[in-house]
């Protein structure tokens, strides 16, 4: 526990301007980000007597080891910078909203030549029009099924669409009239885009004009005795009205508003949001947060607005109704107005239908908090018990809040790779996963591979921890260690990259787990000893009997089969195995696929990529005729004949089989990973593996 007085800045050194400040811990990690209208007044309040601070604030300032700030011009700029830093650093003491589930949305891909209607989840993509979110995916599909009768926009995947283009026949929806079939040229790209835009207009609430136009066309068709056309238009109008009835009408006018309610207790808070568009509830979503920092309802509302609108300015409506206004409210209003491009009415509803609907949203928030606490109680208790059981079994001084696990994977000594997965508080932290390519040697020596990867990971940790001024550039061999950005100039405020992102290798784990038994544990321990690291606990988990091995011990630690601690270690080990196998298979598939086409004379890299992209797999490429090969851009008849002759002269070998599991080793829709055609024609065949050879795919 740090003493805040050791890093308290001199009062005269803190400016009185608006700005954003960051508290960092001893490892340089940002643990809290805040903004202030007056930096001096706000920061000084953190360094008073600990007895006068809120318990959560006192925990934060005693965990921190330094504080820094950035001055900005206005409170709106401070708000924007605070949001971007919270997203970048993910501070542990800031309010973190997390969806209580993944909400589906109806998406129209207007960024494609032939827009597609589909159900999407996750982050929004540029050029895609979204409607929702909805409570259930089936509700979206029911609505789309009704609207496709009137707006026959394509809903098929890109693979199905391209296949229909190749064979010249539409899918079933094209035959029954629920798709305009642009894949076979029934409508042009412009006509299909117009259908998609009409679909979007209807979903956005502009329904009155379209219905009146259809009713006028129906009456004109009836007067001209075109009864079949009139009947079809009548059915279209009925389908549109049924689709409109699926959304509850809450306001008589065309109101566009978001209603936000908060339910909270001392530890947690739940946020519920209703999206009202065109007077109807078009979507609903909810978030739950741990109240790590000392924040009231107004502060929770401010954080929720940042979370809701920070990444998508187009979704800001004309009205935002909240239970409490942030203090001060002017910067939030100005920020929302800048995102929308016009004034936004941020207020508390006082009377009428909007106040009644706010009460409904509030009840939903209270129910969401009660449901979350019911689910969270058992889950949090289980994770805490698992971590405590691991600490007790391994005789650790404290529970291992951060666990890193390493695994080695290869296929008969080829494409040797390693993986590093990270679990924090018993949950996977996928943003911190890393993968390594073992370059020092080739072979089935897992022990040497483990020694190398542990050395590389902790060598970087030491470089980033011990350097001052400019942080050391990692060795060239680490270029494959996952998505690490280029190293650039650093500053004394912590391990940073040139683009300002935190350096993840600077964080040590409390527990290091290796996939294997005594040999792998000894190799990892030797690597740590060579680097002088003695404050990281180490163990290995052997697959055969699920034994936990400690360095220097002749007998393993055996946890009960029903132990939550053993189950957590198995999850960590299995995740490392999955991540390593995925990387190894990708490298193997890429090597073998390129190798088979490399031996075809006159076929360069560009033409190889064109052939694989056109046919999708080597299997289809082998089955292609000369005329089909000539249809690929850049492939002439002579080249097509050469490719066809070269591929037809080879017989694919039997697929490789994992002798440990019996599964066929293959990747995707391609049998390239099981093929031995990577060697040039005429090259000697590789010797067969002996019957007692080790597993072909070492986890």
URGIUR-V792817 format. One record per residue. N is the residue number from 1. RES is the residue in one letter. OMEGA is omega in degrees with one decimal (NA if undefined). Layout:
n->N res->RES omega->OMEGA
n->N res->RES omega->OMEGA
//
This chain:
n->1 res->X omega->-177.5
n->2 res->X omega->175.6
n->3 res->X omega->-177.7
n->4 res->X omega->-178.7
n->5 res->X omega->-178.4
n->6 res->X omega->-179.8
n->7 res->X omega->179.9
n->8 res->X omega->178.3
n->9 res->X omega->177.3
n->10 res->X omega->-176.9
n->11 res->X omega->-179.2
n->12 res->X omega->-179.0
n->13 res->X omega->-177.7
n->14 res->X omega->-179.7
n->15 res->X omega->177.9
n->16 res->X omega->-177.7
n->17 res->X omega->171.2
n->18 res->X omega->-179.8
n->19 res->X omega->179.8
n->20 res->X omega->-177.7
n->21 res->X omega->-179.3
n->22 res->X omega->169.0
n->23 res->X omega->178.9
n->24 res->X omega->175.7
n->25 res->X omega->-175.5
n->26 res->X omega->179.6
n->27 res->X omega->179.8
n->28 res->X omega->179.9
n->29 res->X omega->175.7
n->30 res->X omega->-177.8
n->31 res->X omega->177.0
n->32 res->X omega->176.0
n->33 res->X omega->178.1
n->34 res->X omega->177.6
n->35 res->X omega->-177.9
n->36 res->X omega->172.5
n->37 res->X omega->177.1
n->38 res->X omega->-174.9
n->39 res->X omega->-177.4
n->40 res->X omega->-178.7
n->41 res->X omega->-178.0
n->42 res->X omega->-176.5
n->43 res->X omega->178.7
n->44 res->X omega->-178.5
n->45 res->X omega->-179.9
n->46 res->X omega->-172.1
n->47 res->X omega->173.2
n->48 res->X omega->178.9
n->49 res->X omega->-177.4
n->50 res->X omega->179.7
n->51 res->X omega->-179.4
n->52 res->X omega->-179.6
n->53 res->X omega->171.8
n->54 res->X omega->-177.3
n->55 res->X omega->180.0
n->56 res->X omega->177.7
n->57 res->X omega->178.4
n->58 res->X omega->177.1
n->59 res->X omega->-179.1
n->60 res->X omega->-175.4
n->61 res->X omega->176.3
n->62 res->X omega->174.1
n->63 res->X omega->-177.4
n->64 res->X omega->177.2
n->65 res->X omega->179.2
n->66 res->X omega->176.8
n->67 res->X omega->178.4
n->68 res->X omega->-176.3
n->69 res->X omega->176.4
n->70 res->X omega->-178.8
n->71 res->X omega->176.2
n->72 res->X omega->-174.1
n->73 res->X omega->-174.5
n->74 res->X omega->177.6
n->75 res->X omega->177.5
n->76 res->X omega->176.6
n->77 res->X omega->177.4
n->78 res->X omega->178.7
n->79 res->X omega->-179.1
n->80 res->X omega->-179.5
n->81 res->X omega->177.9
n->82 res->X omega->-179.5
n->83 res->X omega->-178.5
n->84 res->X omega->179.1
n->85 res->X omega->177.2
n->86 res->X omega->178.1
n->87 res->X omega->-175.8
n->88 res->X omega->-171.5
n->89 res->X omega->-178.3
n->90 res->X omega->-174.9
n->91 res->X omega->-174.9
n->92 res->X omega->-177.3
n->93 res->X omega->175.1
n->94 res->X omega->174.0
n->95 res->X omega->179.9
n->96 res->X omega->175.9
n->97 res->X omega->175.3
n->98 res->X omega->-179.9
n->99 res->X omega->176.3
n->100 res->X omega->168.8
n->101 res->X omega->-179.9
n->102 res->X omega->-175.1
n->103 res->X omega->176.9
n->104 res->X omega->177.3
n->105 res->X omega->174.2
n->106 res->X omega->-174.4
n->107 res->X omega->174.5
n->108 res->X omega->-173.2
n->109 res->X omega->-180.0
n->110 res->X omega->178.4
n->111 res->X omega->177.9
n->112 res->X omega->179.1
n->113 res->X omega->175.5
n->114 res->X omega->-175.0
n->115 res->X omega->-176.9
n->116 res->X omega->174.8
n->117 res->X omega->-177.6
n->118 res->X omega->174.6
n->119 res->X omega->-179.3
n->120 res->X omega->172.3
n->121 res->X omega->173.7
n->122 res->X omega->-174.8
n->123 res->X omega->178.7
n->124 res->X omega->178.9
n->125 res->X omega->-179.0
n->126 res->X omega->177.6
n->127 res->X omega->179.6
n->128 res->X omega->179.7
n->129 res->X omega->-174.9
n->130 res->X omega->174.8
n->131 res->X omega->-177.2
n->132 res->X omega->1.8
n->133 res->X omega->179.2
n->134 res->X omega->179.3
n->135 res->X omega->-176.6
n->136 res->X omega->179.4
n->137 res->X omega->-178.8
n->138 res->X omega->177.6
n->139 res->X omega->177.2
n->140 res->X omega->-176.2
n->141 res->X omega->176.1
n->142 res->X omega->179.0
n->143 res->X omega->-179.3
n->144 res->X omega->-178.9
n->145 res->X omega->177.4
n->146 res->X omega->-174.7
n->147 res->X omega->-178.7
n->148 res->X omega->176.7
n->149 res->X omega->-178.0
n->150 res->X omega->-179.7
n->151 res->X omega->-174.7
n->152 res->X omega->178.2
n->153 res->X omega->-178.2
n->154 res->X omega->177.0
n->155 res->X omega->-175.4
n->156 res->X omega->177.0
n->157 res->X omega->-179.9
n->158 res->X omega->178.8
n->159 res->X omega->177.7
n->160 res->X omega->-179.5
n->161 res->X omega->-180.0
n->162 res->X omega->178.4
n->163 res->X omega->178.4
n->164 res->X omega->176.3
n->165 res->X omega->-177.8
n->166 res->X omega->-176.4
n->167 res->X omega->178.2
n->168 res->X omega->179.1
n->169 res->X omega->179.2
n->170 res->X omega->177.1
n->171 res->X omega->-176.2
n->172 res->X omega->-179.1
n->173 res->X omega->176.8
n->174 res->X omega->-179.7
n->175 res->X omega->-177.0
n->176 res->X omega->173.6
n->177 res->X omega->177.7
n->178 res->X omega->172.0
n->179 res->X omega->-179.8
n->180 res->X omega->177.2
n->181 res->X omega->174.5
n->182 res->X omega->-179.5
n->183 res->X omega->-179.9
n->184 res->X omega->173.4
n->185 res->X omega->176.7
n->186 res->X omega->173.5
n->187 res->X omega->178.3
n->188 res->X omega->179.0
n->189 res->X omega->179.4
n->190 res->X omega->178.7
n->191 res->X omega->179.1
n->192 res->X omega->177.5
n->193 res->X omega->177.2
n->194 res->X omega->175.2
n->195 res->X omega->-179.5
n->196 res->X omega->178.9
n->197 res->X omega->174.8
n->198 res->X omega->176.9
n->199 res->X omega->179.5
n->200 res->X omega->178.8
n->201 res->X omega->179.9
n->202 res->X omega->-179.5
n->203 res->X omega->-179.9
n->204 res->X omega->176.2
n->205 res->X omega->179.0
n->206 res->X omega->-172.5
n->207 res->X omega->-173.2
n->208 res->X omega->-177.5
n->209 res->X omega->-177.5
n->210 res->X omega->178.8
n->211 res->X omega->178.7
n->212 res->X omega->178.9
n->213 res->X omega->178.6
n->214 res->X omega->178.6
n->215 res->X omega->177.0
n->216 res->X omega->178.8
n->217 res->X omega->178.5
n->218 res->X omega->179.4
n->219 res->X omega->178.7
n->220 res->X omega->178.5
n->221 res->X omega->178.8
n->222 res->X omega->178.6
n->223 res->X omega->178.7
n->224 res->X omega->177.7
n->225 res->X omega->171.4
n->226 res->X omega->-169.3
n->227 res->X omega->178.8
n->228 res->X omega->177.3
n->229 res->X omega->179.5
n->230 res->X omega->179.4
n->231 res->X omega->178.4
n->232 res->X omega->177.9
n->233 res->X omega->177.0
n->234 res->X omega->179.0
n->235 res->X omega->177.0
n->236 res->X omega->179.4
n->237 res->X omega->178.0
n->238 res->X omega->178.8
n->239 res->X omega->179.9
n->240 res->X omega->179.6
n->241 res->X omega->177.2
n->242 res->X omega->177.4
n->243 res->X omega->178.9
n->244 res->X omega->-178.1
n->245 res->X omega->-179.9
n->246 res->X omega->177.1
n->247 res->X omega->-176.7
n->248 res->X omega->176.6
n->249 res->X omega->-178.9
n->250 res->X omega->179.7
n->251 res->X omega->179.4
n->252 res->X omega->179.7
n->253 res->X omega->-178.5
n->254 res->X omega->-176.8
n->255 res->X omega->170.7
n->256 res->X omega->-175.9
n->257 res->X omega->169.2
n->258 res->X omega->179.1
n->259 res->X omega->-174.6
n->260 res->X omega->178.6
n->261 res->X omega->-176.6
n->262 res->X omega->169.9
n->263 res->X omega->-171.9
n->264 res->X omega->167.4
n->265 res->X omega->-175.3
n->266 res->X omega->-172.7
n->267 res->X omega->-172.6
n->268 res->X omega->177.0
n->269 res->X omega->177.0
n->270 res->X omega->179.6
n->271 res->X omega->175.1
n->272 res->X omega->-178.4
n->273 res->X omega->171.9
n->274 res->X omega->177.2
n->275 res->X omega->179.6
n->276 res->X omega->177.8
n->277 res->X omega->-178.8
n->278 res->X omega->179.1
n->279 res->X omega->-177.6
n->280 res->X omega->175.9
n->281 res->X omega->-177.1
n->282 res->X omega->-178.5
n->283 res->X omega->-178.5
n->284 res->X omega->174.9
n->285 res->X omega->-178.9
n->286 res->X omega->178.4
n->287 res->X omega->175.3
n->288 res->X omega->-178.7
n->289 res->X omega->167.1
n->290 res->X omega->179.8
n->291 res->X omega->-178.7
n->292 res->X omega->178.0
n->293 res->X omega->179.5
n->294 res->X omega->-174.4
n->295 res->X omega->178.8
n->296 res->X omega->-177.1
n->297 res->X omega->179.1
n->298 res->X omega->177.3
n->299 res->X omega->176.2
n->300 res->X omega->177.5
n->301 res->X omega->179.9
n->302 res->X omega->178.7
n->303 res->X omega->179.8
n->304 res->X omega->177.4
n->305 res->X omega->175.9
n->306 res->X omega->-179.8
n->307 res->X omega->-173.9
n->308 res->X omega->-172.3
n->309 res->X omega->-174.5
n->310 res->X omega->-176.9
n->311 res->X omega->-174.6
n->312 res->X omega->-178.5
n->313 res->X omega->-177.3
n->314 res->X omega->-175.1
n->315 res->X omega->-179.2
n->316 res->X omega->-179.8
n->317 res->X omega->179.7
n->318 res->X omega->-178.4
n->319 res->X omega->172.1
n->320 res->X omega->-176.3
n->321 res->X omega->-172.8
n->322 res->X omega->177.9
n->323 res->X omega->179.3
n->324 res->X omega->-178.3
n->325 res->X omega->175.4
n->326 res->X omega->-179.7
n->327 res->X omega->-2.0
n->328 res->X omega->-176.0
n->329 res->X omega->-175.5
n->330 res->X omega->179.8
n->331 res->X omega->179.1
n->332 res->X omega->178.1
n->333 res->X omega->-179.7
n->334 res->X omega->-179.9
n->335 res->X omega->178.3
n->336 res->X omega->178.0
n->337 res->X omega->178.0
n->338 res->X omega->177.4
n->339 res->X omega->-178.3
n->340 res->X omega->-175.0
n->341 res->X omega->176.8
n->342 res->X omega->-174.8
n->343 res->X omega->177.7
n->344 res->X omega->-179.2
n->345 res->X omega->178.1
n->346 res->X omega->-173.7
n->347 res->X omega->174.9
n->348 res->X omega->-179.9
n->349 res->X omega->-174.0
n->350 res->X omega->-174.9
n->351 res->X omega->172.1
n->352 res->X omega->-175.1
n->353 res->X omega->-177.5
n->354 res->X omega->176.2
n->355 res->X omega->178.1
n->356 res->X omega->179.0
n->357 res->X omega->176.8
n->358 res->X omega->177.0
n->359 res->X omega->176.4
n->360 res->X omega->178.3
n->361 res->X omega->179.3
n->362 res->X omega->178.0
n->363 res->X omega->176.8
n->364 res->X omega->178.7
n->365 res->X omega->179.7
n->366 res->X omega->177.8
n->367 res->X omega->179.1
n->368 res->X omega->178.7
n->369 res->X omega->179.3
n->370 res->X omega->179.2
n->371 res->X omega->179.7
n->372 res->X omega->-178.3
n->373 res->X omega->177.3
n->374 res->X omega->180.0
n->375 res->X omega->-173.0
n->376 res->X omega->-175.1
n->377 res->X omega->-179.1
n->378 res->X omega->-176.9
n->379 res->X omega->-178.8
n->380 res->X omega->178.8
n->381 res->X omega->-179.6
n->382 res->X omega->-179.9
n->383 res->X omega->179.4
n->384 res->X omega->179.1
n->385 res->X omega->179.1
n->386 res->X omega->179.9
n->387 res->X omega->179.3
n->388 res->X omega->178.3
n->389 res->X omega->177.5
n->390 res->X omega->179.7
n->391 res->X omega->180.0
n->392 res->X omega->-177.5
n->393 res->X omega->-178.2
n->394 res->X omega->179.0
n->395 res->X omega->177.7
n->396 res->X omega->179.9
n->397 res->X omega->-179.7
n->398 res->X omega->-179.1
n->399 res->X omega->-178.6
n->400 res->X omega->-178.5
n->401 res->X omega->177.1
n->402 res->X omega->179.4
n->403 res->X omega->174.1
n->404 res->X omega->-179.1
n->405 res->X omega->-178.3
n->406 res->X omega->178.5
n->407 res->X omega->178.8
n->408 res->X omega->178.6
n->409 res->X omega->174.4
n->410 res->X omega->176.6
n->411 res->X omega->-179.3
n->412 res->X omega->175.6
n->413 res->X omega->-179.8
n->414 res->X omega->176.4
n->415 res->X omega->-179.0
n->416 res->X omega->-179.0
n->417 res->X omega->177.0
n->418 res->X omega->178.8
n->419 res->X omega->173.7
n->420 res->X omega->176.8
n->421 res->X omega->-174.5
n->422 res->X omega->172.5
n->423 res->X omega->176.1
n->424 res->X omega->-176.6
n->425 res->X omega->177.5
n->426 res->X omega->-179.3
n->427 res->X omega->-179.6
n->428 res->X omega->176.9
n->429 res->X omega->-169.6
n->430 res->X omega->178.6
n->431 res->X omega->-178.2
n->432 res->X omega->176.0
n->433 res->X omega->176.3
n->434 res->X omega->176.8
n->435 res->X omega->-174.5
n->436 res->X omega->170.1
n->437 res->X omega->-178.5
n->438 res->X omega->-172.8
n->439 res->X omega->-173.4
n->440 res->X omega->-176.7
n->441 res->X omega->175.9
n->442 res->X omega->179.5
n->443 res->X omega->-176.5
n->444 res->X omega->-178.3
n->445 res->X omega->-179.6
n->446 res->X omega->-177.0
n->447 res->X omega->178.3
n->448 res->X omega->178.3
n->449 res->X omega->179.4
n->450 res->X omega->178.0
n->451 res->X omega->-177.8
n->452 res->X omega->-174.6
n->453 res->X omega->176.9
n->454 res->X omega->178.8
n->455 res->X omega->-178.0
n->456 res->X omega->-178.5
n->457 res->X omega->-175.9
n->458 res->X omega->171.6
n->459 res->X omega->177.0
n->460 res->X omega->177.1
n->461 res->X omega->179.7
n->462 res->X omega->179.0
n->463 res->X omega->-175.4
n->464 res->X omega->-179.9
n->465 res->X omega->-169.4
n->466 res->X omega->-177.4
n->467 res->X omega->174.6
n->468 res->X omega->-177.5
n->469 res->X omega->176.1
n->470 res->X omega->-178.9
n->471 res->X omega->-171.4
n->472 res->X omega->173.9
n->473 res->X omega->-177.5
n->474 res->X omega->-179.4
n->475 res->X omega->-178.1
n->476 res->X omega->-177.4
n->477 res->X omega->-176.9
n->478 res->X omega->-177.7
n->479 res->X omega->-178.4
n->480 res->X omega->-174.4
n->481 res->X omega->176.6
n->482 res->X omega->-172.9
n->483 res->X omega->177.1
n->484 res->X omega->176.3
n->485 res->X omega->177.0
n->486 res->X omega->178.3
n->487 res->X omega->-178.9
n->488 res->X omega->-179.6
n->489 res->X omega->-177.6
n->490 res->X omega->178.1
n->491 res->X omega->-174.4
n->492 res->X omega->-178.8
n->493 res->X omega->176.5
n->494 res->X omega->-178.3
n->495 res->X omega->-175.3
n->496 res->X omega->171.6
n->497 res->X omega->-174.6
n->498 res->X omega->-180.0
n->499 res->X omega->173.9
n->500 res->X omega->-178.2
n->501 res->X omega->-179.3
n->502 res->X omega->179.2
n->503 res->X omega->-171.4
n->504 res->X omega->-176.7
n->505 res->X omega->-179.4
n->506 res->X omega->-176.3
n->507 res->X omega->179.3
n->508 res->X omega->175.2
n->509 res->X omega->170.5
n->510 res->X omega->179.1
n->511 res->X omega->177.2
n->512 res->X omega->-178.9
n->513 res->X omega->174.5
n->514 res->X omega->178.9
n->515 res->X omega->-179.2
n->516 res->X omega->-177.7
n->517 res->X omega->-175.3
n->518 res->X omega->-177.4
n->519 res->X omega->-178.7
n->520 res->X omega->178.5
n->521 res->X omega->178.8
n->522 res->X omega->178.9
n->523 res->X omega->179.0
n->524 res->X omega->179.3
n->525 res->X omega->178.1
n->526 res->X omega->178.3
n->527 res->X omega->178.8
n->528 res->X omega->179.5
n->529 res->X omega->179.6
n->530 res->X omega->179.8
n->531 res->X omega->178.3
n->532 res->X omega->-179.5
n->533 res->X omega->-178.2
n->534 res->X omega->-177.8
n->535 res->X omega->178.4
n->536 res->X omega->177.7
n->537 res->X omega->-173.6
n->538 res->X omega->172.4
n->539 res->X omega->176.4
n->540 res->X omega->179.3
n->541 res->X omega->-179.3
n->542 res->X omega->-173.6
n->543 res->X omega->-167.0
n->544 res->X omega->-178.6
n->545 res->X omega->-178.6
n->546 res->X omega->178.7
n->547 res->X omega->178.3
n->548 res->X omega->-177.3
n->549 res->X omega->176.6
n->550 res->X omega->-178.4
n->551 res->X omega->176.5
n->552 res->X omega->-178.9
n->553 res->X omega->179.5
n->554 res->X omega->-178.6
n->555 res->X omega->-179.2
n->556 res->X omega->171.3
n->557 res->X omega->-177.6
n->558 res->X omega->176.5
n->559 res->X omega->178.2
n->560 res->X omega->-178.1
n->561 res->X omega->-179.6
n->562 res->X omega->-176.4
n->563 res->X omega->175.3
n->564 res->X omega->177.5
n->565 res->X omega->177.6
n->566 res->X omega->179.2
n->567 res->X omega->178.4
n->568 res->X omega->177.7
n->569 res->X omega->177.2
n->570 res->X omega->178.0
n->571 res->X omega->179.9
n->572 res->X omega->-179.3
n->573 res->X omega->-179.8
n->574 res->X omega->178.1
n->575 res->X omega->176.1
n->576 res->X omega->178.2
n->577 res->X omega->179.6
n->578 res->X omega->-177.3
n->579 res->X omega->178.9
n->580 res->X omega->-179.6
n->581 res->X omega->179.3
n->582 res->X omega->179.8
n->583 res->X omega->-178.1
n->584 res->X omega->179.7
n->585 res->X omega->178.6
n->586 res->X omega->178.8
n->587 res->X omega->-179.1
n->588 res->X omega->179.8
n->589 res->X omega->179.7
n->590 res->X omega->-178.6
n->591 res->X omega->-176.3
n->592 res->X omega->179.0
n->593 res->X omega->179.3
n->594 res->X omega->-176.2
n->595 res->X omega->-177.7
n->596 res->X omega->-179.6
n->597 res->X omega->179.5
n->598 res->X omega->-173.9
n->599 res->X omega->179.0
n->600 res->X omega->-177.7
n->601 res->X omega->176.9
n->602 res->X omega->-177.3
n->603 res->X omega->-179.2
n->604 res->X omega->-176.5
n->605 res->X omega->-178.1
n->606 res->X omega->179.9
n->607 res->X omega->177.1
n->608 res->X omega->179.0
n->609 res->X omega->-179.8
n->610 res->X omega->179.9
n->611 res->X omega->-179.0
n->612 res->X omega->178.9
n->613 res->X omega->-176.7
n->614 res->X omega->-174.8
n->615 res->X omega->175.2
n->616 res->X omega->-179.6
n->617 res->X omega->177.4
n->618 res->X omega->179.4
n->619 res->X omega->178.2
n->620 res->X omega->179.0
n->621 res->X omega->178.1
n->622 res->X omega->-177.4
n->623 res->X omega->-176.3
n->624 res->X omega->175.5
n->625 res->X omega->179.3
n->626 res->X omega->179.9
n->627 res->X omega->177.7
n->628 res->X omega->176.1
n->629 res->X omega->179.4
n->630 res->X omega->-179.9
n->631 res->X omega->178.5
n->632 res->X omega->179.1
n->633 res->X omega->178.2
n->634 res->X omega->-178.9
n->635 res->X omega->176.1
n->636 res->X omega->-177.3
n->637 res->X omega->-178.3
n->638 res->X omega->177.3
n->639 res->X omega->178.8
n->640 res->X omega->178.8
n->641 res->X omega->178.4
n->642 res->X omega->-179.9
n->643 res->X omega->-179.3
n->644 res->X omega->-179.8
n->645 res->X omega->-177.9
n->646 res->X omega->-178.1
n->647 res->X omega->-179.4
n->648 res->X omega->-179.7
n->649 res->X omega->-178.3
n->650 res->X omega->175.3
n->651 res->X omega->-179.2
n->652 res->X omega->179.2
n->653 res->X omega->176.1
n->654 res->X omega->-177.6
n->655 res->X omega->176.3
n->656 res->X omega->-177.4
n->657 res->X omega->174.9
n->658 res->X omega->-175.6
n->659 res->X omega->179.7
n->660 res->X omega->-175.6
n->661 res->X omega->-178.4
n->662 res->X omega->-178.2
n->663 res->X omega->176.3
n->664 res->X omega->-176.9
n->665 res->X omega->178.1
n->666 res->X omega->-177.2
n->667 res->X omega->173.2
n->668 res->X omega->179.9
n->669 res->X omega->-172.3
n->670 res->X omega->176.5
n->671 res->X omega->-175.6
n->672 res->X omega->-177.7
n->673 res->X omega->-179.8
n->674 res->X omega->-176.2
n->675 res->X omega->175.7
n->676 res->X omega->-176.5
n->677 res->X omega->-177.4
n->678 res->X omega->-178.3
n->679 res->X omega->177.9
n->680 res->X omega->179.4
n->681 res->X omega->178.8
n->682 res->X omega->-179.9
n->683 res->X omega->-179.4
n->684 res->X omega->-178.6
n->685 res->X omega->178.0
n->686 res->X omega->179.9
n->687 res->X omega->179.9
n->688 res->X omega->178.8
n->689 res->X omega->178.5
n->690 res->X omega->-176.3
n->691 res->X omega->-177.9
n->692 res->X omega->179.9
n->693 res->X omega->178.2
n->694 res->X omega->-178.5
n->695 res->X omega->-177.2
n->696 res->X omega->-179.7
n->697 res->X omega->-174.8
n->698 res->X omega->-179.9
n->699 res->X omega->NA
//
